[in-house]
Amino acid sequence: MRRTKNNKFYSYYKAIEYLEGLNNIFGSYQKTNLTSHPNPEMFIKRMQDFLDQIGNPEKDFKYIHITGTAGKGSVSSIIHTTLFKDKKKTGLFTSPFVTSTIEKIQVNNKYIDPITFSDIVEYLKPFIDKATIYGQYGMPSYFEIIFAIALIYFKKENCEYVVLEVGLGGRYDATNIIKNPLITAITNIDLDHTQILGTTKDKIAEDKAGIIKKDSHFFTTEDNTKLLSIFEKECKKQGAIYNKCDTNNLDYLEKNKALAGRICFDIGIIKDINNINQSELLPARFEIIEKKPLIILDGAHNVSKIQTTIYNLNKIKYNKLSVILTISADKDWKFILDIILPKVNKLYITRFSTSGRQCINPKDIFEYSQKYLSKNDISYFSDSREVFYIAKKSLSREDVLLITGSFYLAGDIRKLYCSEDKILEQRNCKI
């Protein structure tokens, strides 16, 4: 990241530096760790209080609110693209990003202008300062501020629709301050973020069902009847219309498309649920960045997403599979390894460069991987870019190199193909 004053985007980089540095204030709950707080409703109240102070930019949009363990980003992106092609001014807020923060905020398929982003940060600084000292709930978190930036930008751009991807969970997520969404949707439920959302699928489903609101039309592609009963019960409680999408015999891509199709049909922008626009492939979602040999970036970071990665691999013909991998410390890393390692010929263990986040101890992965591979086929490099070049040199034309296990790792490698400055300049992430 270049932050010299000669850089065209110096003000943007300084704004990001400011926002990322806010987490050094003790007791400000910058990390989303809801179960550690005796009153998790505080997170919703804090977000709403901050929006009240800055003039309620969240008002007057037609909201489509989407959560789930996997696929919510893809579904959100498909809906956004379809609305845009129907000439509806539409904002999209997603999480996480791969390379640049501006990836989280789009209007009509174009990222927020980085200079506009930095201008909004400057506008918000006095409000952040005031909330820190005088706010009943303290200063807003990094995620909450980014969400506020998105809302201000959507208001500035006169958006009619806003598609919101939940950051984490649902009930106490910052995005859940919206009062009257047109659509609420849950893609599916699996075990992820269990230290925050709960250790069972039932508890996770109950948390995610918290986005269901009165008069909204609710949709899901979940198949588990026990979980569906939780959603249906919440719909009855809230006065929402319950819809279960028929996804029998569909793969995960088709399920995402079917869910987006049902939603777009419901709001009247397509006449046939099968006539849905596929969005452009999101970065680091089984993204092919080179061919012959095939090099794939995949930010899969939980069990359900790794299963999807394997599903995609099984559709490809190749000779040998090499994998560069690291896994965040809060994930079910043994289960992830049990899924992927039977496919692997050569494993390169590394770490991501992001500060403030922890990955699994490489020694633990090294030792556990010997259930599937010999020591000679397992190596560790602390520099993810160095190991990428080493792994790439060892490939034959018919091999596959997969970089997976973490969005942070995928971001480290993707920068070699598409720098942050390039993304800021073109306001998209095309390589």
FIVEXDREN-361831 format. One line per 2 residues: number of its first residue (from 0); their letters; for each residue x, y, z of N, C-alpha, C. Coordinates in steps of 0.05 Angstrom, whole numbers. Example, Ala and Ser with C-alpha at 12.3 -4.5 7.8 and 13.67 -1.06 7.14 Angstrom:
<recs>
0) as) 264,-114,156,246,-90,156,264,-66,156; 257,-45,142,273,-21,143,258,1,157;
</recs>
This chain:
<recs>
0) mr) 17,-24,0,0,0,0,18,25,0; 14,42,-20,30,66,-22,15,90,-10;
2) rt) 27,103,9,13,124,23,29,151,22; 46,154,2,61,179,-1,42,201,-9;
4) kn) 50,226,-3,33,249,-9,31,253,-39; 49,241,-55,47,244,-84,25,225,-95;
6) nk) 16,206,-79,-3,187,-89,-30,201,-92; -43,195,-115,-69,207,-121,-90,201,-99;
8) fy) -86,178,-86,-106,169,-67,-96,171,-38; -78,190,-34,-66,194,-7,-88,198,14;
10) sy) -108,215,8,-129,221,27,-145,197,34; -149,180,14,-164,155,19,-148,136,38;
12) yk) -123,133,32,-106,116,49,-104,126,78; -103,153,80,-103,165,107,-129,160,122;
14) ai) -151,161,107,-177,155,119,-179,127,129; -168,108,113,-168,80,121,-150,76,146;
16) ey) -127,89,145,-109,87,168,-122,97,194; -137,119,191,-152,130,214,-173,110,224;
18) le) -189,99,206,-210,80,214,-199,55,227; -178,44,215,-167,19,225,-153,23,252;
20) gl) -144,48,257,-131,54,282,-149,58,305; -175,60,300,-194,65,322,-196,42,341;
22) nn) -187,18,333,-190,-5,350,-170,-5,374; -153,15,375,-134,16,398,-146,30,423;
24) if) -172,37,421,-184,49,445,-196,27,462; -186,24,485,-194,2,503,-224,4,510;
26) gs) -237,-19,509,-265,-21,518,-285,-10,498; -277,-5,473,-295,7,454,-311,-14,437;
28) yq) -306,-39,443,-320,-61,429,-318,-57,399; -293,-54,389,-289,-52,360,-292,-80,347;
30) kt) -286,-101,362,-291,-128,351,-319,-136,356; -331,-150,337,-358,-159,340,-357,-185,356;
32) nl) -361,-183,382,-361,-206,399,-385,-204,418; -408,-210,406,-433,-204,419,-438,-220,445;
34) ts) -429,-245,446,-434,-261,469,-418,-252,494; -398,-236,489,-382,-227,512,-394,-202,525;
36) hp) -415,-192,513,-428,-168,523,-454,-175,538; -458,-164,562,-482,-171,578,-507,-161,565;
38) np) -505,-141,547,-529,-130,535,-524,-126,505; -527,-148,489,-520,-147,461,-538,-128,445;
40) em) -562,-121,456,-579,-101,442,-564,-74,440; -544,-71,456,-528,-46,456,-517,-40,428;
42) fi) -510,-61,413,-498,-57,387,-517,-44,367; -543,-53,369,-563,-41,352,-569,-12,361;
44) kr) -571,-8,387,-576,19,398,-553,38,391; -528,28,392,-505,45,386,-506,54,356;
46) mq) -512,35,339,-513,41,310,-535,61,305; -559,57,317,-581,76,312,-575,103,324;
48) df) -563,104,347,-556,129,360,-537,145,342; -517,132,330,-498,145,313,-512,156,288;
50) ld) -530,140,276,-545,149,253,-563,172,259; -575,172,283,-591,195,292,-575,220,292;
52) qi) -550,218,302,-533,241,304,-525,253,277; -523,236,257,-513,245,231,-536,250,211;
54) gn) -561,250,221,-584,258,205,-599,236,192; -596,211,202,-612,188,193,-610,183,163;
56) pe) -586,178,153,-584,172,124,-596,145,116; -604,129,136,-616,103,130,-644,104,120;
58) kd) -657,127,122,-686,129,116,-691,131,86; -715,121,79,-727,126,52,-715,108,30;
60) fk) -702,86,37,-693,67,16,-712,43,16; -713,29,-6,-726,3,-8,-705,-18,-3;
62) yi) -707,-31,20,-685,-49,29,-690,-78,22; -669,-92,14,-668,-121,11,-646,-130,29;
64) hi) -653,-145,50,-634,-152,72,-629,-182,72; -603,-189,69,-596,-217,64,-575,-227,84;
66) tg) -580,-250,96,-561,-263,113,-559,-293,106; -543,-308,121,-539,-336,116,-510,-343,120;
68) ta) -504,-369,122,-476,-377,127,-459,-375,102; -471,-382,79,-456,-381,54,-474,-371,32;
70) gk) -463,-358,12,-478,-350,-12,-491,-323,-10; -491,-310,13,-505,-285,16,-493,-262,-1;
72) gs) -466,-263,-4,-453,-243,-21,-460,-246,-50; -461,-272,-59,-468,-277,-87,-497,-270,-93;
74) vs) -515,-277,-75,-543,-271,-78,-547,-240,-79; -534,-226,-60,-536,-197,-59,-527,-185,-85;
76) si) -504,-195,-96,-492,-184,-120,-510,-189,-144; -523,-213,-146,-541,-219,-168,-565,-200,-168;
78) ih) -576,-196,-144,-599,-178,-142,-592,-149,-149; -569,-140,-140,-559,-113,-146,-556,-109,-176;
80) tt) -543,-129,-189,-539,-127,-218,-566,-127,-233; -585,-143,-224,-611,-145,-237,-626,-118,-235;
82) lf) -625,-107,-211,-638,-81,-207,-625,-59,-224; -599,-60,-226,-584,-40,-242,-592,-43,-271;
84) kd) -594,-68,-281,-601,-72,-309,-630,-65,-315; -646,-64,-294,-674,-55,-297,-676,-24,-293;
86) kk) -652,-12,-293,-651,18,-291,-661,28,-264; -657,13,-243,-663,22,-216,-637,31,-202;
88) kt) -636,55,-192,-612,65,-178,-609,49,-152; -588,34,-150,-586,14,-128,-559,14,-115;
90) gl) -559,15,-88,-535,12,-72,-531,-16,-63; -506,-24,-60,-500,-51,-50,-479,-48,-28;
92) ft) -485,-61,-5,-466,-61,17,-460,-90,23; -434,-98,22,-426,-126,25,-403,-128,45;
94) sp) -398,-152,53,-376,-158,72,-368,-187,68; -343,-194,68,-319,-176,71,-309,-166,44;
96) fv) -287,-151,45,-273,-143,20,-248,-160,18; -237,-161,-6,-213,-177,-11,-188,-160,-11;
98) ts) -188,-138,-25,-164,-121,-28,-168,-93,-17; -190,-80,-24,-194,-52,-17,-222,-49,-3;
100) ti) -222,-31,17,-247,-26,32,-269,-17,14; -263,-3,-8,-285,8,-25,-301,-14,-39;
102) ek) -290,-39,-38,-305,-62,-50,-331,-66,-35; -334,-56,-10,-358,-61,6,-381,-44,-2;
104) iq) -376,-22,-17,-396,-2,-23,-398,3,-53; -421,-3,-65,-425,1,-94,-451,15,-99;
106) vn) -452,29,-121,-477,39,-133,-476,32,-162; -497,18,-171,-499,11,-199,-473,-2,-210;
108) nk) -464,-22,-196,-440,-38,-205,-414,-22,-206; -412,-1,-190,-387,14,-189,-381,21,-160;
110) yi) -356,16,-152,-348,21,-124,-349,51,-118; -353,58,-93,-352,85,-84,-326,99,-92;
112) dp) -327,123,-101,-303,138,-108,-286,142,-83; -260,135,-84,-243,136,-60,-241,164,-48;
114) it) -241,185,-64,-240,212,-54,-266,219,-39; -288,210,-50,-314,214,-37,-314,199,-10;
116) fs) -303,176,-10,-300,160,15,-285,176,36; -262,187,29,-246,202,48,-260,227,57;
118) di) -275,240,39,-290,264,46,-311,257,67; -325,235,64,-345,226,83,-333,220,110;
120) ve) -309,208,110,-295,202,135,-289,228,150; -279,248,135,-274,274,147,-299,287,159;
122) yl) -321,284,145,-347,294,155,-355,280,181; -349,254,183,-358,238,206,-340,241,230;
124) kp) -316,250,227,-297,251,250,-308,265,274; -320,289,271,-330,303,296,-352,287,309;
126) fi) -368,272,294,-390,256,305,-378,232,320; -357,220,309,-343,198,322,-332,207,348;
128) dk) -319,231,348,-307,242,372,-328,247,393; -350,258,385,-372,265,404,-384,239,416;
130) at) -388,218,399,-398,193,409,-379,180,429; -353,183,424,-334,171,442,-335,182,470;
132) iy) -340,208,473,-340,221,499,-368,222,511; -388,229,494,-414,235,505,-435,213,498;
134) gq) -429,196,479,-449,176,470,-456,157,492; -482,151,494,-491,132,515,-479,105,511;
136) yg) -473,98,486,-463,71,480,-434,71,470; -422,94,472,-394,95,464,-390,99,434;
138) mp) -365,98,425,-358,103,397,-367,79,380; -376,85,355,-383,64,337,-359,47,329;
140) sy) -363,23,321,-342,5,312,-334,12,284; -311,0,275,-302,3,247,-324,-5,228;
142) fe) -336,-28,232,-357,-38,214,-381,-18,214; -389,-9,237,-411,10,239,-406,36,224;
144) ii) -381,45,226,-374,70,211,-375,65,181; -364,43,172,-365,36,144,-394,34,134;
146) fa) -411,23,150,-439,21,143,-451,49,141; -444,66,160,-454,94,159,-444,108,134;
148) ia) -419,104,126,-408,116,102,-425,107,78; -431,81,77,-447,70,55,-474,83,53;
150) li) -487,86,76,-514,99,76,-513,128,66; -493,142,76,-489,170,67,-485,172,37;
152) yf) -469,153,27,-463,153,-2,-488,145,-18; -503,126,-8,-528,118,-22,-548,141,-23;
154) kk) -549,156,-1,-566,180,-1,-556,201,-20; -530,205,-21,-518,225,-39,-524,218,-68;
156) en) -524,192,-74,-528,182,-101,-557,179,-108; -575,185,-90,-604,183,-94,-613,155,-102;
158) ce) -603,136,-87,-611,108,-92,-640,103,-85; -653,87,-100,-680,78,-94,-680,53,-78;
160) yv) -664,33,-86,-661,8,-73,-634,6,-59; -633,-9,-37,-607,-16,-24,-608,-45,-17;
162) vl) -588,-60,-27,-585,-88,-20,-564,-90,2; -572,-101,25,-554,-103,48,-547,-131,54;
164) ev) -521,-138,53,-511,-163,62,-504,-160,92; -515,-177,109,-508,-176,137,-479,-181,141;
166) gl) -467,-166,160,-439,-171,167,-434,-196,182; -449,-200,203,-446,-224,220,-472,-230,234;
168) gg) -482,-254,230,-506,-263,244,-531,-249,233; -544,-233,249,-568,-220,240,-581,-202,261;
170) ry) -589,-214,283,-605,-200,303,-591,-175,314; -565,-178,319,-550,-155,331,-530,-143,312;
172) da) -532,-150,287,-514,-139,267,-521,-110,262; -502,-93,256,-506,-64,252,-527,-59,230;
174) tn) -528,-76,210,-546,-71,188,-575,-75,196; -580,-88,220,-607,-94,228,-622,-70,240;
176) ii) -611,-46,238,-625,-22,247,-648,-15,228; -647,-26,203,-668,-19,184,-695,-29,194;
178) kn) -716,-12,190,-742,-17,203,-762,-32,185; -763,-25,159,-784,-35,142,-772,-46,115;
180) pl) -757,-67,116,-746,-78,91,-768,-90,73; -766,-87,47,-784,-101,29,-780,-131,31;
182) it) -755,-139,31,-747,-167,30,-728,-174,52; -732,-197,65,-711,-208,83,-706,-236,73;
184) ai) -681,-245,74,-675,-272,63,-652,-285,79; -653,-311,81,-632,-327,93,-624,-348,73;
186) tn) -600,-348,64,-591,-368,44,-592,-396,56; -577,-401,78,-575,-427,90,-562,-423,118;
188) id) -561,-445,133,-550,-445,159,-529,-467,162; -506,-460,172,-485,-480,179,-470,-469,203;
190) ld) -452,-486,213,-436,-478,237,-413,-460,229; -415,-435,236,-394,-415,232,-397,-393,252;
192) ht) -375,-381,260,-376,-360,281,-390,-371,306; -385,-396,313,-399,-408,335,-393,-395,362;
194) qi) -370,-383,364,-363,-370,389,-379,-345,393; -392,-336,372,-408,-311,373,-438,-317,371;
196) lg) -445,-334,352,-473,-338,345,-486,-362,359; -469,-380,370,-480,-404,382,-468,-429,371;
198) tt) -468,-450,386,-454,-475,379,-472,-495,364; -497,-488,360,-515,-506,346,-528,-491,322;
200) kd) -537,-506,303,-550,-494,280,-576,-480,288; -590,-491,308,-615,-479,318,-609,-450,328;
202) ki) -588,-447,344,-582,-421,356,-574,-401,334; -558,-411,315,-549,-394,293,-573,-385,276;
204) ae) -592,-404,272,-616,-397,256,-633,-377,271; -635,-379,297,-651,-360,313,-638,-332,312;
206) dk) -611,-331,312,-598,-305,310,-603,-293,282; -599,-309,261,-602,-298,234,-631,-290,228;
208) ag) -650,-305,240,-678,-299,236,-686,-272,248; -668,-260,263,-673,-234,275,-676,-211,255;
210) ii) -668,-216,229,-672,-195,209,-700,-194,198; -717,-215,204,-744,-216,194,-760,-194,207;
212) kk) -774,-178,190,-788,-154,200,-818,-155,191; -834,-140,204,-862,-137,198,-866,-129,169;
214) ds) -885,-142,156,-893,-136,128,-872,-143,107; -848,-153,115,-829,-160,95,-836,-187,83;
216) hf) -827,-192,59,-830,-218,46,-804,-234,51; -806,-256,65,-782,-271,72,-778,-295,53;
218) ft) -753,-300,46,-746,-322,28,-722,-337,39; -721,-363,34,-698,-379,42,-695,-403,23;
220) te) -670,-413,21,-664,-437,6,-655,-459,25; -657,-454,51,-650,-475,71,-669,-499,68;
222) dn) -658,-523,73,-674,-547,69,-681,-561,96; -666,-555,117,-670,-568,143,-698,-560,154;
224) tk) -715,-580,157,-743,-574,166,-744,-562,194; -726,-570,211,-725,-559,238,-718,-529,238;
226) ll) -699,-522,221,-691,-494,218,-713,-478,204; -726,-490,184,-747,-477,170,-770,-470,189;
228) si) -775,-487,209,-796,-482,229,-789,-457,245; -763,-453,251,-754,-430,265,-760,-405,249;
230) fe) -754,-406,223,-759,-383,206,-789,-377,203; -805,-398,200,-834,-395,197,-846,-384,222;
232) ke) -837,-393,245,-847,-383,270,-841,-353,274; -816,-345,266,-809,-317,268,-825,-300,249;
234) ck) -831,-310,225,-848,-296,206,-876,-291,217; -887,-311,230,-913,-308,242,-913,-288,265;
236) kq) -892,-289,281,-888,-271,303,-886,-242,294; -871,-238,272,-866,-211,262,-887,-200,242;
238) ga) -903,-218,232,-922,-210,212,-909,-207,184; -891,-226,178,-878,-227,152,-889,-250,135;
240) iy) -886,-248,109,-896,-269,91,-873,-289,86; -878,-314,93,-858,-335,92,-858,-349,64;
242) nk) -834,-352,52,-831,-366,27,-806,-384,28; -811,-410,23,-790,-429,20,-785,-435,-10;
244) cd) -761,-429,-19,-755,-434,-48,-751,-463,-53; -762,-474,-74,-759,-502,-81,-732,-505,-95;
246) tn) -713,-518,-82,-686,-520,-93,-677,-550,-95; -696,-568,-97,-689,-596,-99,-672,-601,-123;
248) nl) -650,-617,-119,-631,-625,-140,-615,-602,-152; -615,-579,-139,-599,-557,-148,-572,-555,-134;
250) dy) -551,-548,-148,-525,-544,-135,-526,-516,-122; -504,-509,-109,-504,-485,-93,-506,-460,-111;
252) le) -494,-461,-135,-496,-438,-153,-525,-434,-162; -538,-456,-169,-566,-455,-178,-584,-446,-155;
254) kn) -578,-454,-130,-593,-445,-107,-591,-415,-103; -567,-405,-106,-563,-376,-103,-579,-361,-124;
256) ka) -578,-371,-149,-592,-358,-171,-622,-360,-167; -631,-383,-157,-660,-387,-153,-671,-368,-131;
258) la) -655,-365,-110,-663,-346,-89,-664,-318,-99; -644,-309,-113,-644,-282,-125,-667,-279,-144;
260) gr) -672,-300,-160,-694,-299,-179,-721,-295,-166; -726,-310,-144,-752,-308,-130,-755,-279,-118;
262) ic) -733,-269,-108,-734,-242,-96,-740,-221,-117; -725,-223,-140,-729,-203,-161,-757,-205,-174;
264) fd) -767,-229,-176,-794,-233,-186,-815,-220,-166; -810,-224,-141,-828,-214,-120,-830,-184,-120;
266) ig) -807,-170,-125,-808,-141,-125,-815,-130,-153; -819,-148,-172,-830,-140,-198,-811,-130,-219;
268) ii) -786,-138,-217,-767,-128,-237,-760,-150,-258; -769,-175,-254,-768,-195,-275,-795,-209,-276;
270) kd) -802,-219,-300,-827,-233,-304,-825,-263,-302; -801,-273,-302,-796,-302,-301,-773,-306,-282;
272) in) -777,-323,-261,-756,-326,-241,-731,-339,-253; -733,-352,-276,-710,-363,-289,-695,-343,-306;
274) ni) -707,-320,-310,-695,-300,-327,-680,-279,-309; -661,-290,-294,-646,-273,-275,-618,-268,-286;
276) nq) -608,-244,-283,-581,-237,-292,-561,-248,-273; -542,-263,-282,-520,-272,-266,-500,-249,-262;
278) se) -493,-244,-237,-474,-222,-233,-446,-231,-241; -428,-212,-244,-400,-219,-250,-389,-234,-226;
280) ll) -371,-253,-231,-359,-269,-210,-346,-251,-189; -352,-255,-164,-340,-239,-143,-311,-247,-140;
282) pa) -294,-228,-132,-266,-234,-128,-261,-255,-106; -243,-273,-111,-234,-293,-91,-257,-313,-84;
284) rf) -276,-316,-103,-296,-337,-100,-291,-357,-123; -273,-376,-118,-264,-395,-138,-257,-380,-164;
286) ei) -241,-360,-160,-233,-342,-182,-208,-353,-196; -210,-358,-222,-187,-368,-237,-171,-343,-246;
288) ie) -146,-342,-237,-129,-319,-243,-108,-325,-264; -103,-351,-269,-85,-360,-290,-94,-387,-300;
290) kk) -87,-392,-326,-93,-418,-338,-67,-431,-348; -66,-457,-347,-43,-472,-358,-17,-464,-345;
292) pl) -12,-470,-321,-29,-484,-302,-51,-467,-290; -71,-481,-280,-94,-467,-269,-88,-458,-241;
294) ii) -91,-431,-236,-87,-420,-209,-113,-408,-200; -122,-416,-177,-149,-409,-167,-147,-396,-140;
296) ld) -160,-373,-138,-162,-359,-112,-190,-364,-100; -191,-374,-76,-217,-379,-63,-215,-372,-34;
298) ga) -232,-353,-25,-231,-344,2,-247,-361,21; -253,-386,14,-269,-404,31,-256,-406,58;
300) hn) -272,-399,79,-260,-398,106,-277,-412,127; -296,-427,118,-311,-444,137,-318,-471,124;
302) vs) -330,-488,139,-334,-515,129,-352,-516,105; -375,-501,105,-393,-502,83,-381,-491,58;
304) ki) -364,-470,61,-351,-458,37,-329,-475,26; -315,-489,43,-294,-508,34,-308,-531,19;
306) qt) -331,-540,28,-346,-561,14,-353,-552,-14; -360,-526,-16,-367,-515,-42,-342,-514,-60;
308) ti) -319,-508,-48,-294,-507,-63,-288,-535,-74; -292,-556,-58,-287,-583,-67,-306,-590,-89;
310) yn) -331,-582,-87,-351,-586,-108,-341,-575,-134; -331,-550,-133,-321,-537,-158,-296,-552,-169;
312) ln) -278,-560,-151,-254,-575,-159,-262,-601,-174; -282,-614,-164,-290,-640,-176,-300,-637,-204;
314) ki) -306,-613,-213,-316,-608,-240,-292,-602,-259; -268,-602,-249,-245,-594,-264,-227,-619,-268;
316) ky) -216,-622,-293,-197,-643,-298,-169,-632,-294; -153,-645,-278,-126,-636,-273,-108,-660,-265;
318) nk) -82,-655,-264,-63,-676,-257,-59,-676,-227; -45,-657,-216,-40,-656,-187,-50,-629,-175;
320) ls) -57,-631,-150,-67,-607,-136,-48,-598,-114; -39,-573,-117,-23,-560,-96,-41,-540,-82;
322) vi) -38,-537,-56,-55,-519,-41,-37,-501,-23; -42,-475,-25,-30,-456,-6,-53,-449,14;
324) lt) -48,-452,39,-70,-450,59,-62,-438,85; -80,-422,96,-79,-415,124,-108,-413,133;
326) is) -114,-415,158,-141,-415,169,-142,-397,193; -162,-380,195,-165,-363,219,-169,-379,244;
328) ad) -159,-368,266,-158,-383,291,-186,-390,302; -207,-376,294,-234,-381,304,-250,-401,288;
330) kd) -237,-414,269,-251,-433,251,-247,-462,260; -264,-479,250,-262,-508,255,-241,-520,236;
332) wk) -216,-514,242,-195,-519,223,-190,-549,218; -194,-566,237,-190,-594,233,-211,-605,213;
334) fi) -235,-597,217,-257,-605,198,-251,-595,170; -242,-571,168,-234,-560,142,-212,-576,129;
336) ld) -192,-583,144,-170,-599,134,-180,-627,126; -198,-639,141,-208,-665,135,-223,-665,108;
338) ii) -235,-643,101,-249,-641,76,-230,-638,52; -210,-621,55,-194,-614,32,-169,-631,28;
340) lp) -157,-641,50,-131,-654,47,-132,-681,31; -154,-696,32,-154,-720,15,-150,-714,-15;
342) kv) -154,-690,-24,-151,-682,-52,-123,-672,-58; -107,-666,-38,-83,-651,-41,-58,-669,-46;
344) nk) -41,-660,-65,-16,-673,-69,7,-659,-56; 6,-633,-54,27,-617,-42,14,-594,-26;
346) ly) 21,-591,0,9,-571,17,30,-551,25; 24,-525,21,41,-503,30,26,-488,51;
348) it) 36,-489,76,23,-475,98,35,-447,99; 19,-427,104,29,-400,106,12,-384,127;
350) rf) 14,-358,126,-3,-341,143,-12,-318,127; -31,-303,137,-39,-278,123,-25,-254,136;
352) st) -23,-232,122,-8,-209,132,-25,-190,148; -51,-194,149,-69,-175,163,-62,-174,193;
354) sg) -58,-151,204,-54,-148,232,-80,-147,247; -80,-154,272,-104,-154,288,-121,-179,285;
356) rq) -113,-197,268,-126,-223,264,-106,-245,268; -115,-268,278,-97,-290,283,-104,-314,266;
358) ci) -84,-328,257,-88,-353,243,-79,-376,260; -88,-400,253,-80,-424,267,-50,-427,267;
360) np) -39,-436,289,-10,-441,291,-2,-460,268; 17,-452,251,25,-469,228,34,-496,237;
362) kd) 47,-498,260,56,-524,270,33,-544,274; 10,-533,284,-13,-550,288,-23,-561,261;
364) if) -24,-544,241,-33,-553,215,-13,-573,203; 13,-567,207,34,-585,197,31,-613,209;
366) ey) 27,-614,234,26,-640,248,0,-655,241; -22,-641,240,-48,-653,233,-49,-663,204;
368) sq) -36,-649,186,-36,-656,158,-22,-682,152; -5,-691,170,9,-716,166,-9,-740,167;
370) ky) -34,-737,175,-54,-758,172,-59,-764,143; -54,-745,125,-61,-748,97,-37,-747,78;
372) ls) -15,-733,87,8,-728,70,33,-735,84; 54,-741,69,80,-745,81,93,-718,88;
374) kn) 112,-718,106,125,-693,113,138,-679,89; 147,-695,70,160,-684,47,141,-668,29;
376) di) 115,-673,32,95,-659,16,82,-636,31; 93,-630,54,82,-608,70,105,-588,76;
378) sy) 100,-563,73,121,-543,79,107,-518,90; 123,-502,104,113,-477,116,131,-453,107;
380) fs) 118,-431,99,131,-406,93,116,-384,106; 129,-367,121,116,-345,135,108,-322,116;
382) ds) 121,-321,92,115,-301,72,97,-312,51; 72,-304,50,52,-316,32,59,-310,3;
384) re) 70,-287,-3,78,-281,-31,101,-298,-40; 120,-302,-22,143,-319,-28,134,-347,-35;
386) vf) 117,-358,-18,108,-386,-22,91,-388,-48; 77,-367,-55,62,-367,-80,80,-371,-104;
388) yi) 102,-356,-105,121,-359,-128,135,-386,-127; 141,-396,-103,154,-422,-101,135,-444,-111;
390) ak) 110,-443,-102,90,-464,-110,85,-462,-140; 83,-438,-150,77,-434,-178,99,-447,-196;
392) ks) 124,-444,-188,146,-455,-204,146,-485,-205; 134,-498,-185,135,-527,-184,112,-540,-201;
394) ls) 95,-524,-213,72,-535,-226,78,-544,-255; 64,-565,-264,64,-571,-293,39,-558,-305;
396) re) 37,-559,-331,15,-544,-344,-13,-556,-338; -14,-581,-330,-39,-594,-324,-46,-594,-294;
398) dv) -30,-581,-278,-35,-580,-249,-53,-557,-241; -62,-558,-216,-78,-537,-204,-64,-527,-179;
400) ll) -63,-500,-176,-54,-488,-151,-78,-473,-139; -86,-481,-116,-109,-469,-102,-99,-454,-77;
402) it) -107,-428,-76,-101,-412,-52,-127,-409,-37; -129,-419,-12,-154,-420,1,-151,-419,32;
404) gs) -174,-419,45,-175,-420,75,-180,-393,88; -177,-371,73,-179,-345,85,-182,-323,64;
406) fy) -201,-305,68,-203,-281,51,-178,-264,53; -166,-263,77,-142,-247,81,-119,-257,64;
408) la) -116,-283,63,-95,-296,47,-101,-291,17; -126,-295,9,-133,-290,-19,-127,-261,-27;
410) gd) -132,-242,-8,-126,-214,-14,-96,-209,-17; -80,-222,-1,-51,-219,-3,-41,-227,-31;
412) ir) -52,-249,-41,-42,-259,-67,-55,-243,-90; -80,-235,-87,-94,-221,-108,-81,-194,-115;
414) kl) -69,-182,-95,-55,-157,-99,-32,-159,-119; -22,-183,-123,-1,-187,-143,-12,-184,-171;
416) yc) -38,-187,-174,-51,-186,-200,-67,-160,-204; -77,-150,-182,-93,-125,-183,-88,-109,-158;
418) se) -71,-89,-160,-63,-73,-137,-86,-56,-126; -84,-47,-102,-105,-30,-91,-107,-4,-107;
420) dk) -85,7,-115,-86,32,-131,-102,27,-157; -98,4,-169,-113,-2,-194,-143,-3,-188;
422) il) -151,-16,-166,-179,-18,-158,-190,10,-153; -175,27,-139,-184,54,-134,-187,70,-159;
424) eq) -170,66,-178,-171,81,-203,-194,72,-221; -198,46,-224,-219,37,-242,-247,32,-228;
426) rn) -246,33,-201,-270,29,-185,-285,3,-191; -269,-17,-197,-277,-45,-199,-252,-61,-194;
428) ck) -256,-88,-191,-232,-104,-184,-225,-124,-207; -230,-116,-231,-223,-134,-253,-193,-135,-257;
430) i) -183,-160,-260,-154,-164,-263,-147,-157,-292;
</recs>
